[in-house]
Amino acid sequence: MSVLAEISGNIATVGYGLAAIGPAIGVGIIVGKTVEAMARQPEMAGRLQVTMFIGVAFAEALAFIGIAAGFIF
């Protein structure tokens, strides 16, 4: 019985690792594109930062869902 629990725990750990890759890539793209947009139009920097932080929050929510799914299943 304990071997099954160890395997289940290991699978959950690997699953969360895989689930964290997507949001990490998403955050990298969001920040990179925001910096590029700020370089093109510096007067829009304030509005772009607000939009970027909202996008980062949504991307990070996916990581939190991934860790919660590991505990649920």
N, C-alpha and C positions, 0 to 999 in steps of 0.2 A: 504494500500500500504506500509506503514512503517513497519508493522508486517512482511510482506514478505521480506523486505530488511534486517530486523534484523535476521530472520531465515537464509537467505542466507549468511549473514556475519558470523553467528555462525557456519554454516556448513563448510565454508571456513576455519575458525580457527581450527576446529576439523580435517579437512582434512590435513592442514599443519602440525598439531601435529602428525598425523599418518604418513605423508610423511617424517618427520624428524627422525622417529624411525629407519628406514632402514639404512640411512647413519650413524647414531650414532652407531649402531651395527657394521656396516662395518668398521668404523674408529677404533673402539675398537679391532676388530679382526686383522686389519692390523697392528696396533701398537703392540699388544701383540705378534703376530707372528714375527715381526721384532726384538723385544727385545729378543725373544727366539732364533732367528737365530744369533743375535749378541753374545749371550752367548755361542753358539756352535762354532762360527768362528769369533773371534774378529777382525781378519785382514780384514774382508769384511765389517766392520761397515760403512765406508764411502759410499760404493756403495749401501748398504742396506738402509741407510738413504735417499739417493736420490730417490731410488725406492719407499720407503715408502711415501715420500712427494708427489710424483706423484700420487700414489694410493689414498692418503687422498684428494688430489685436485679433483680427479674424483668422489670420494664418496660425497664430499661436493657439487659438481656440481648438484648432484641429489636433495639435499636439496634446492638449489636455483631454480631448475626447479619446485619443489613442491610449493614454495612460489609464483613463477610467475604464475603457473597454477591457484592458488587461485584468483589472480587479473584478469586473463584472463576470467575464467569461472565464 
